[in-house]
Amino acid sequence: MNKPKPLVALVGRPNTGKSTLFNRLVGESRAIVSEVPGTTRDRLYGECFWNGVWFSVVDTGGMEILSERRHLAGEPEDFLLAASPHYLREIRAQAELAIAEADAVIMVTDVRDGVTAADEEVAEVLRRSQKPTFIAANKADNIQMDDQAWDFYSLGLSEVFAISALNGKSVADLLDQVVEAFSVWMSEEEEEDETIKIAIVGRPNVGKSSLLNRLLQQERAIVSPVPGTTRDALDTHLVWEGMPITLIDTAGIRRRGKVEQGLERYSVLRAMRAIGRCDVALLLVDITEGVTEQDAHIAGYILDEHKSMVVVINKWDAIEKDTYTMIEWTKRVRADLKFVDYVPLIFISALTGQRVRKVIPTALAAQEARLIRIPTSELNRIVQEAVLRHSPPSKSGRRLKFLYATQPKVDPPTFVFFVNDTRLVHFGYKRYLENRLREHYGFLGTPLQLTFRSRGRK
């Protein structure tokens, strides 16, 4: 069974330094860091590697979980954002959903402010979740602040770490404990699931639920023209010509900055998790809008997770066509998604059912490609022929030499090339070798992982 990477959610009230900690964990400045509370309007996703474990990190907006009793107690209106009871319930619901998706939670607090009423209410939600939770008492930039950090033990959660996300103080100690908590998550025995998992992903309102219903020939999912109807990732089991399959219908993934406050923001996280646990992703594109920038971003998410992909162009019935329409659209889509030029394209209409029966067989063919293994002798023959056809470029008078190649794993196919010096490997030549492998074995819709190692180096 494909299992997504462990997920760590950074939560807390606004302006405690969550984005700064996120940037430190993922090793780049991807989150907007500002002194203005509420700057992080949606979540950012990244990956962190610590003590031999890869895990995902999600940076959340500030959890302003405000109770009606505080409003009645006369808290300042600018702090409460004039919160109505409905708004309070909505924020609490979205906070609980975010925590529910995480495998561990880091609650980020500001040690300079001490334990605030807002911290206590965040902690109340975390206690009910029963998820492994760690308190990062942030902005403890000096030894005097360490003593103040111990006050956060009063929240009754778990161990408190006096850290500085800005300069990295004690962040390593925090990560040691977080990764240790994953050992339970990673060792959990699950019921063996041998089904092939196919996730239907894409922007809102491109027809994902309609495609699912057409495939199932029944109204399993709610179909609505209103974007954002599907709030969850729905698993549906079926047998397709004797093959057990799990179809995963997901909420639409909007581009960052367009994800609205509320439950929809957290449905995006579930869609990202669905990509992580699938074998093949069906990327739905609305032909009436063409391939958008966000379609390309979603394709990038799928590629980052090393999943096989089929691009399904929906609403084919909605455009005028002539003899060359499909040829022209194929060229256009290929140009817009040129970084995944190996994926198959299918033009369908989920509304009328046109060519829908090609979707599952194509996805299954992509899954089969994930399991292709090239015999070592055959692989080295292909590499030798490729080098003879096109010699590697030289660098500083030295030329790249291939000593040996092997394929240590499948799902996805992974190849290791032993060379005289990895510094001589050019990206263009790596892509050339990938194309030669595809020329011989196809690898329909499936990404390949090519790794190079120097002789005598581990």
TAWO-V36282 format. One record per pair of residues at least 6 apart in sequence whose C-alpha atoms are under 8 Angstrom apart, sorted by the first residue. I is the first residue (numbers start at 1). J is the second residue. D is the distance in whole Angstrom. If there is no record, write none. Layout:
i=I j=J d=D
i=I j=J d=D
//
This chain:
i=1 j=192 d=7
i=1 j=193 d=6
i=1 j=194 d=7
i=1 j=277 d=8
i=2 j=276 d=8
i=2 j=277 d=5
i=2 j=278 d=6
i=2 j=279 d=7
i=3 j=276 d=7
i=3 j=277 d=5
i=4 j=273 d=6
i=4 j=274 d=8
i=4 j=276 d=5
i=4 j=277 d=5
i=5 j=54 d=7
i=5 j=55 d=5
i=5 j=56 d=6
i=5 j=276 d=7
i=6 j=54 d=8
i=6 j=55 d=5
i=6 j=56 d=6
i=6 j=102 d=8
i=6 j=103 d=6
i=6 j=182 d=7
i=6 j=185 d=8
i=6 j=186 d=8
i=7 j=55 d=6
i=7 j=56 d=5
i=7 j=57 d=6
i=7 j=58 d=7
i=7 j=101 d=8
i=7 j=102 d=5
i=7 j=103 d=5
i=7 j=104 d=7
i=8 j=55 d=7
i=8 j=56 d=6
i=8 j=57 d=5
i=8 j=58 d=6
i=8 j=102 d=6
i=8 j=103 d=6
i=8 j=104 d=5
i=8 j=105 d=5
i=8 j=106 d=7
i=9 j=57 d=6
i=9 j=58 d=5
i=9 j=59 d=6
i=9 j=60 d=7
i=9 j=98 d=8
i=9 j=99 d=7
i=9 j=102 d=6
i=9 j=104 d=7
i=9 j=105 d=5
i=9 j=106 d=6
i=10 j=18 d=6
i=10 j=22 d=8
i=10 j=57 d=7
i=10 j=58 d=6
i=10 j=59 d=5
i=10 j=60 d=6
i=10 j=105 d=6
i=10 j=106 d=5
i=10 j=107 d=6
i=10 j=108 d=7
i=11 j=18 d=7
i=11 j=59 d=7
i=11 j=60 d=6
i=11 j=61 d=8
i=11 j=62 d=7
i=11 j=63 d=7
i=11 j=105 d=7
i=11 j=106 d=6
i=11 j=107 d=5
i=11 j=108 d=6
i=12 j=18 d=8
i=12 j=62 d=6
i=12 j=63 d=6
i=12 j=107 d=5
i=12 j=108 d=5
i=12 j=109 d=6
i=12 j=119 d=7
i=12 j=122 d=7
i=13 j=62 d=5
i=13 j=63 d=5
i=13 j=64 d=6
i=13 j=108 d=8
i=13 j=109 d=7
i=13 j=118 d=7
i=13 j=119 d=7
i=13 j=122 d=8
i=14 j=37 d=5
i=14 j=38 d=6
i=14 j=61 d=7
i=14 j=62 d=4
i=14 j=63 d=7
i=14 j=64 d=7
i=15 j=35 d=7
i=15 j=36 d=7
i=15 j=37 d=5
i=15 j=38 d=7
i=15 j=62 d=7
i=16 j=108 d=6
i=16 j=109 d=5
i=16 j=110 d=5
i=16 j=138 d=7
i=17 j=108 d=7
i=17 j=109 d=8
i=17 j=110 d=8
i=17 j=138 d=7
i=17 j=139 d=8
i=17 j=165 d=7
i=18 j=59 d=7
i=18 j=60 d=8
i=18 j=108 d=6
i=19 j=31 d=5
i=19 j=32 d=7
i=19 j=33 d=6
i=19 j=40 d=8
i=19 j=59 d=6
i=20 j=31 d=7
i=20 j=33 d=6
i=20 j=165 d=6
i=20 j=166 d=6
i=21 j=165 d=5
i=21 j=166 d=7
i=22 j=31 d=7
i=22 j=57 d=7
i=22 j=58 d=8
i=22 j=59 d=6
i=23 j=29 d=5
i=23 j=30 d=6
i=23 j=31 d=6
i=24 j=165 d=7
i=24 j=166 d=8
i=24 j=168 d=7
i=25 j=47 d=8
i=25 j=48 d=6
i=25 j=57 d=8
i=26 j=46 d=6
i=26 j=47 d=6
i=26 j=48 d=5
i=26 j=57 d=8
i=27 j=48 d=8
i=30 j=44 d=8
i=31 j=40 d=8
i=31 j=44 d=7
i=31 j=59 d=8
i=32 j=39 d=7
i=32 j=40 d=7
i=33 j=39 d=7
i=37 j=62 d=8
i=38 j=61 d=6
i=38 j=62 d=6
i=39 j=61 d=8
i=40 j=60 d=7
i=40 j=61 d=5
i=40 j=62 d=7
i=41 j=60 d=8
i=41 j=61 d=6
i=41 j=257 d=7
i=41 j=261 d=8
i=42 j=60 d=6
i=42 j=61 d=6
i=42 j=256 d=7
i=42 j=257 d=7
i=42 j=259 d=7
i=42 j=260 d=8
i=42 j=261 d=8
i=42 j=265 d=7
i=43 j=58 d=6
i=43 j=59 d=5
i=43 j=60 d=5
i=43 j=61 d=7
i=43 j=265 d=8
i=44 j=58 d=6
i=44 j=59 d=5
i=44 j=60 d=7
i=45 j=56 d=7
i=45 j=57 d=6
i=45 j=58 d=5
i=45 j=59 d=7
i=46 j=56 d=6
i=46 j=57 d=5
i=46 j=58 d=7
i=47 j=54 d=7
i=47 j=55 d=6
i=47 j=56 d=5
i=47 j=57 d=6
i=48 j=54 d=6
i=48 j=55 d=6
i=48 j=56 d=6
i=48 j=57 d=7
i=49 j=55 d=6
i=50 j=175 d=7
i=50 j=176 d=8
i=50 j=179 d=7
i=51 j=176 d=7
i=51 j=179 d=7
i=53 j=179 d=7
i=63 j=91 d=7
i=63 j=95 d=7
i=63 j=122 d=7
i=64 j=91 d=7
i=64 j=118 d=7
i=65 j=88 d=7
i=65 j=91 d=6
i=65 j=92 d=6
i=65 j=95 d=8
i=65 j=118 d=7
i=65 j=121 d=6
i=65 j=122 d=7
i=66 j=80 d=7
i=66 j=83 d=8
i=66 j=88 d=6
i=66 j=118 d=7
i=66 j=121 d=7
i=67 j=88 d=7
i=68 j=85 d=7
i=68 j=88 d=8
i=71 j=80 d=7
i=71 j=83 d=8
i=90 j=262 d=6
i=90 j=263 d=8
i=91 j=262 d=7
i=93 j=263 d=7
i=94 j=262 d=6
i=94 j=263 d=5
i=94 j=265 d=8
i=94 j=266 d=7
i=96 j=125 d=7
i=96 j=129 d=8
i=97 j=263 d=8
i=97 j=266 d=7
i=98 j=266 d=6
i=98 j=269 d=8
i=99 j=105 d=7
i=99 j=126 d=7
i=99 j=129 d=7
i=99 j=131 d=8
i=100 j=129 d=7
i=101 j=269 d=8
i=101 j=270 d=7
i=102 j=131 d=8
i=103 j=131 d=7
i=103 j=132 d=7
i=103 j=182 d=8
i=103 j=185 d=7
i=104 j=131 d=6
i=104 j=132 d=5
i=104 j=133 d=6
i=104 j=178 d=7
i=104 j=181 d=8
i=104 j=182 d=8
i=105 j=131 d=7
i=105 j=132 d=6
i=105 j=133 d=5
i=105 j=134 d=6
i=106 j=133 d=6
i=106 j=134 d=5
i=106 j=135 d=6
i=106 j=136 d=7
i=107 j=133 d=7
i=107 j=134 d=6
i=107 j=135 d=5
i=107 j=136 d=6
i=108 j=135 d=6
i=108 j=136 d=5
i=108 j=137 d=6
i=108 j=138 d=6
i=109 j=119 d=7
i=109 j=135 d=7
i=109 j=136 d=6
i=109 j=137 d=5
i=109 j=138 d=6
i=110 j=137 d=6
i=110 j=138 d=5
i=110 j=139 d=6
i=111 j=137 d=5
i=111 j=138 d=6
i=111 j=139 d=6
i=111 j=140 d=6
i=111 j=145 d=7
i=111 j=148 d=6
i=111 j=149 d=6
i=111 j=162 d=8
i=112 j=139 d=7
i=112 j=140 d=8
i=112 j=145 d=7
i=112 j=148 d=8
i=114 j=148 d=7
i=114 j=149 d=8
i=114 j=151 d=7
i=114 j=152 d=8
i=115 j=151 d=7
i=115 j=152 d=6
i=120 j=155 d=6
i=123 j=155 d=6
i=123 j=156 d=8
i=123 j=157 d=7
i=126 j=133 d=7
i=126 j=157 d=8
i=127 j=157 d=7
i=132 j=158 d=8
i=132 j=181 d=7
i=133 j=157 d=7
i=133 j=158 d=6
i=134 j=157 d=7
i=134 j=158 d=6
i=134 j=159 d=6
i=134 j=160 d=6
i=134 j=161 d=8
i=134 j=174 d=8
i=134 j=178 d=8
i=135 j=152 d=8
i=135 j=157 d=8
i=135 j=158 d=7
i=135 j=159 d=6
i=135 j=160 d=5
i=135 j=161 d=6
i=136 j=160 d=6
i=136 j=161 d=5
i=136 j=162 d=6
i=136 j=163 d=6
i=136 j=174 d=8
i=137 j=149 d=6
i=137 j=152 d=8
i=137 j=160 d=7
i=137 j=161 d=6
i=137 j=162 d=5
i=137 j=163 d=6
i=138 j=162 d=6
i=138 j=163 d=5
i=138 j=164 d=5
i=138 j=165 d=6
i=139 j=162 d=8
i=139 j=163 d=6
i=139 j=164 d=5
i=139 j=165 d=7
i=139 j=166 d=8
i=140 j=146 d=6
i=140 j=149 d=8
i=140 j=162 d=6
i=140 j=163 d=5
i=140 j=164 d=5
i=141 j=163 d=7
i=141 j=164 d=6
i=141 j=167 d=8
i=141 j=169 d=7
i=145 j=162 d=8
i=146 j=162 d=6
i=149 j=160 d=7
i=149 j=161 d=7
i=149 j=162 d=6
i=150 j=160 d=7
i=152 j=160 d=7
i=153 j=159 d=7
i=153 j=160 d=7
i=161 j=170 d=7
i=161 j=173 d=8
i=161 j=174 d=6
i=162 j=170 d=7
i=163 j=169 d=5
i=163 j=170 d=5
i=163 j=171 d=6
i=164 j=170 d=7
i=164 j=171 d=7
i=165 j=171 d=7
i=194 j=244 d=8
i=195 j=243 d=8
i=195 j=244 d=5
i=195 j=245 d=5
i=195 j=246 d=6
i=196 j=244 d=7
i=196 j=245 d=5
i=196 j=246 d=6
i=196 j=278 d=8
i=196 j=279 d=7
i=196 j=367 d=8
i=197 j=245 d=6
i=197 j=246 d=5
i=197 j=247 d=6
i=197 j=248 d=7
i=197 j=277 d=8
i=197 j=278 d=5
i=197 j=279 d=5
i=197 j=280 d=7
i=198 j=245 d=7
i=198 j=246 d=6
i=198 j=247 d=5
i=198 j=248 d=6
i=198 j=278 d=6
i=198 j=279 d=6
i=198 j=280 d=5
i=198 j=281 d=6
i=198 j=282 d=7
i=198 j=363 d=7
i=199 j=247 d=6
i=199 j=248 d=4
i=199 j=249 d=6
i=199 j=250 d=7
i=199 j=274 d=7
i=199 j=275 d=6
i=199 j=278 d=6
i=199 j=279 d=8
i=199 j=280 d=6
i=199 j=281 d=5
i=199 j=282 d=6
i=200 j=208 d=6
i=200 j=212 d=8
i=200 j=247 d=7
i=200 j=248 d=6
i=200 j=249 d=5
i=200 j=250 d=6
i=200 j=281 d=6
i=200 j=282 d=5
i=200 j=283 d=6
i=200 j=284 d=7
i=201 j=208 d=7
i=201 j=249 d=7
i=201 j=250 d=6
i=201 j=251 d=7
i=201 j=252 d=7
i=201 j=253 d=8
i=201 j=271 d=7
i=201 j=275 d=8
i=201 j=281 d=7
i=201 j=282 d=6
i=201 j=283 d=5
i=201 j=284 d=6
i=202 j=208 d=7
i=202 j=252 d=6
i=202 j=253 d=6
i=202 j=283 d=6
i=202 j=284 d=5
i=202 j=285 d=7
i=202 j=295 d=7
i=202 j=298 d=7
i=203 j=252 d=4
i=203 j=253 d=5
i=203 j=254 d=6
i=203 j=284 d=8
i=203 j=285 d=8
i=203 j=294 d=7
i=203 j=295 d=7
i=204 j=227 d=5
i=204 j=228 d=6
i=204 j=251 d=7
i=204 j=252 d=4
i=204 j=253 d=6
i=204 j=254 d=7
i=205 j=225 d=6
i=205 j=226 d=7
i=205 j=227 d=5
i=205 j=228 d=7
i=205 j=252 d=7
i=206 j=284 d=6
i=206 j=285 d=6
i=206 j=286 d=5
i=206 j=314 d=7
i=207 j=284 d=7
i=207 j=286 d=8
i=207 j=314 d=7
i=207 j=350 d=7
i=208 j=249 d=7
i=208 j=250 d=8
i=208 j=284 d=7
i=209 j=221 d=6
i=209 j=222 d=7
i=209 j=223 d=6
i=209 j=230 d=8
i=209 j=249 d=7
i=210 j=221 d=8
i=210 j=223 d=6
i=210 j=350 d=6
i=210 j=351 d=7
i=211 j=350 d=5
i=211 j=351 d=8
i=211 j=356 d=8
i=212 j=220 d=8
i=212 j=221 d=7
i=212 j=247 d=8
i=212 j=249 d=7
i=213 j=219 d=5
i=213 j=220 d=6
i=213 j=221 d=7
i=214 j=350 d=6
i=214 j=351 d=8
i=214 j=353 d=7
i=214 j=356 d=8
i=215 j=356 d=7
i=215 j=357 d=8
i=216 j=238 d=8
i=222 j=229 d=7
i=222 j=230 d=7
i=223 j=229 d=8
i=227 j=252 d=8
i=228 j=251 d=6
i=228 j=252 d=6
i=228 j=264 d=7
i=229 j=251 d=7
i=230 j=250 d=7
i=230 j=251 d=5
i=230 j=252 d=8
i=231 j=250 d=8
i=231 j=251 d=5
i=231 j=263 d=7
i=231 j=264 d=6
i=231 j=267 d=5
i=232 j=250 d=6
i=232 j=251 d=6
i=232 j=267 d=6
i=232 j=270 d=7
i=232 j=271 d=8
i=233 j=248 d=6
i=233 j=249 d=5
i=233 j=250 d=4
i=233 j=251 d=7
i=233 j=267 d=8
i=233 j=270 d=6
i=233 j=271 d=6
i=233 j=274 d=7
i=234 j=247 d=8
i=234 j=248 d=5
i=234 j=249 d=5
i=234 j=250 d=7
i=235 j=246 d=6
i=235 j=247 d=6
i=235 j=248 d=5
i=235 j=249 d=7
i=236 j=246 d=5
i=236 j=247 d=5
i=236 j=248 d=6
i=237 j=244 d=7
i=237 j=245 d=6
i=237 j=246 d=5
i=237 j=247 d=6
i=238 j=244 d=6
i=238 j=245 d=5
i=238 j=246 d=6
i=238 j=247 d=8
i=239 j=245 d=6
i=240 j=360 d=8
i=248 j=274 d=7
i=250 j=267 d=8
i=250 j=270 d=7
i=250 j=271 d=5
i=250 j=274 d=7
i=251 j=267 d=6
i=251 j=268 d=6
i=251 j=270 d=8
i=251 j=271 d=6
i=252 j=267 d=8
i=252 j=268 d=7
i=252 j=271 d=8
i=253 j=268 d=5
i=253 j=271 d=7
i=253 j=298 d=8
i=254 j=268 d=8
i=254 j=294 d=7
i=255 j=294 d=6
i=259 j=265 d=6
i=272 j=301 d=8
i=275 j=281 d=7
i=275 j=301 d=8
i=275 j=302 d=7
i=275 j=305 d=7
i=275 j=307 d=8
i=276 j=305 d=6
i=276 j=307 d=8
i=278 j=307 d=7
i=279 j=307 d=6
i=279 j=308 d=6
i=279 j=367 d=7
i=280 j=307 d=6
i=280 j=308 d=5
i=280 j=309 d=5
i=280 j=310 d=7
i=280 j=363 d=6
i=280 j=366 d=7
i=280 j=367 d=6
i=281 j=302 d=7
i=281 j=307 d=7
i=281 j=308 d=6
i=281 j=309 d=5
i=281 j=310 d=6
i=282 j=309 d=6
i=282 j=310 d=5
i=282 j=311 d=6
i=282 j=312 d=6
i=282 j=363 d=8
i=283 j=295 d=8
i=283 j=298 d=8
i=283 j=299 d=7
i=283 j=309 d=7
i=283 j=310 d=6
i=283 j=311 d=5
i=283 j=312 d=6
i=284 j=311 d=6
i=284 j=312 d=5
i=284 j=313 d=6
i=284 j=314 d=7
i=285 j=291 d=6
i=285 j=295 d=7
i=285 j=311 d=7
i=285 j=312 d=6
i=285 j=313 d=5
i=285 j=314 d=6
i=286 j=313 d=6
i=286 j=314 d=5
i=286 j=315 d=6
i=287 j=313 d=6
i=287 j=314 d=6
i=287 j=315 d=6
i=287 j=316 d=7
i=287 j=319 d=8
i=288 j=315 d=7
i=288 j=318 d=7
i=288 j=319 d=7
i=290 j=333 d=8
i=291 j=333 d=7
i=291 j=336 d=7
i=296 j=336 d=7
i=296 j=337 d=6
i=299 j=340 d=8
i=302 j=308 d=8
i=302 j=309 d=7
i=303 j=447 d=7
i=306 j=412 d=7
i=306 j=446 d=8
i=306 j=447 d=6
i=306 j=448 d=8
i=307 j=412 d=7
i=307 j=446 d=7
i=307 j=447 d=7
i=308 j=366 d=6
i=308 j=367 d=7
i=308 j=370 d=7
i=308 j=445 d=5
i=308 j=446 d=4
i=308 j=447 d=6
i=309 j=343 d=6
i=309 j=344 d=8
i=309 j=363 d=8
i=309 j=366 d=7
i=309 j=445 d=5
i=309 j=446 d=7
i=310 j=343 d=6
i=310 j=344 d=5
i=310 j=345 d=6
i=310 j=346 d=8
i=310 j=362 d=7
i=310 j=363 d=6
i=310 j=366 d=8
i=310 j=445 d=6
i=311 j=343 d=7
i=311 j=344 d=6
i=311 j=345 d=5
i=311 j=346 d=6
i=312 j=345 d=6
i=312 j=346 d=5
i=312 j=347 d=6
i=312 j=348 d=7
i=312 j=359 d=8
i=313 j=345 d=7
i=313 j=346 d=6
i=313 j=347 d=5
i=313 j=348 d=6
i=314 j=347 d=6
i=314 j=348 d=5
i=314 j=349 d=5
i=314 j=350 d=7
i=315 j=348 d=6
i=315 j=349 d=5
i=315 j=350 d=7
i=315 j=351 d=7
i=316 j=347 d=6
i=316 j=348 d=6
i=316 j=349 d=5
i=317 j=348 d=8
i=317 j=349 d=6
i=317 j=352 d=8
i=330 j=345 d=8
i=334 j=341 d=6
i=342 j=443 d=8
i=342 j=444 d=6
i=342 j=445 d=5
i=342 j=446 d=7
i=343 j=444 d=6
i=343 j=445 d=4
i=343 j=446 d=7
i=344 j=362 d=8
i=344 j=444 d=7
i=344 j=445 d=6
i=346 j=355 d=8
i=346 j=358 d=8
i=346 j=359 d=7
i=347 j=355 d=7
i=348 j=354 d=5
i=348 j=355 d=5
i=348 j=356 d=6
i=349 j=355 d=7
i=349 j=356 d=7
i=350 j=356 d=7
i=365 j=444 d=7
i=366 j=443 d=7
i=366 j=444 d=5
i=366 j=445 d=5
i=366 j=446 d=6
i=367 j=446 d=8
i=369 j=442 d=8
i=369 j=443 d=5
i=369 j=444 d=6
i=369 j=445 d=8
i=369 j=446 d=6
i=370 j=410 d=6
i=370 j=411 d=5
i=370 j=412 d=5
i=370 j=413 d=6
i=370 j=443 d=7
i=370 j=446 d=6
i=371 j=410 d=5
i=371 j=411 d=6
i=371 j=412 d=7
i=371 j=413 d=7
i=372 j=410 d=7
i=372 j=413 d=7
i=372 j=443 d=8
i=373 j=407 d=7
i=373 j=409 d=8
i=373 j=410 d=7
i=373 j=413 d=7
i=374 j=407 d=7
i=375 j=407 d=8
i=376 j=405 d=7
i=376 j=406 d=6
i=376 j=407 d=7
i=379 j=405 d=7
i=379 j=406 d=7
i=380 j=404 d=7
i=380 j=405 d=6
i=380 j=406 d=8
i=382 j=436 d=7
i=382 j=437 d=7
i=383 j=405 d=8
i=383 j=433 d=7
i=386 j=433 d=7
i=386 j=436 d=7
i=392 j=399 d=7
i=392 j=400 d=6
i=392 j=401 d=8
i=392 j=429 d=7
i=393 j=399 d=6
i=393 j=400 d=7
i=393 j=426 d=8
i=394 j=400 d=7
i=394 j=424 d=7
i=395 j=424 d=6
i=398 j=424 d=8
i=399 j=424 d=7
i=400 j=419 d=7
i=400 j=420 d=7
i=400 j=421 d=7
i=400 j=424 d=6
i=400 j=425 d=7
i=401 j=419 d=6
i=401 j=420 d=6
i=401 j=421 d=8
i=402 j=417 d=7
i=402 j=418 d=6
i=402 j=419 d=5
i=402 j=420 d=7
i=403 j=417 d=8
i=403 j=418 d=5
i=403 j=419 d=5
i=403 j=420 d=7
i=404 j=417 d=6
i=404 j=418 d=5
i=404 j=419 d=7
i=405 j=415 d=7
i=405 j=416 d=6
i=405 j=417 d=4
i=405 j=418 d=6
i=406 j=415 d=6
i=406 j=416 d=5
i=406 j=417 d=7
i=407 j=413 d=7
i=407 j=414 d=6
i=407 j=415 d=4
i=407 j=416 d=6
i=408 j=414 d=6
i=408 j=415 d=7
i=408 j=416 d=7
i=409 j=415 d=8
i=412 j=446 d=7
i=412 j=447 d=7
i=412 j=448 d=6
i=412 j=449 d=7
i=413 j=447 d=8
i=413 j=448 d=5
i=413 j=449 d=6
i=414 j=448 d=6
i=414 j=449 d=5
i=414 j=450 d=6
i=414 j=451 d=8
i=415 j=448 d=8
i=415 j=449 d=6
i=415 j=450 d=5
i=415 j=451 d=6
i=416 j=450 d=6
i=416 j=451 d=5
i=416 j=452 d=6
i=416 j=453 d=7
i=417 j=450 d=8
i=417 j=451 d=6
i=417 j=452 d=5
i=417 j=453 d=6
i=418 j=452 d=6
i=418 j=453 d=5
i=418 j=454 d=6
i=418 j=455 d=6
i=419 j=452 d=7
i=419 j=453 d=6
i=419 j=454 d=5
i=419 j=455 d=6
i=420 j=454 d=5
i=420 j=455 d=5
i=421 j=453 d=8
i=421 j=454 d=5
i=421 j=455 d=7
i=422 j=452 d=6
i=422 j=453 d=6
i=422 j=454 d=5
i=425 j=452 d=8
i=430 j=450 d=8
i=434 j=448 d=7
i=434 j=450 d=8
//
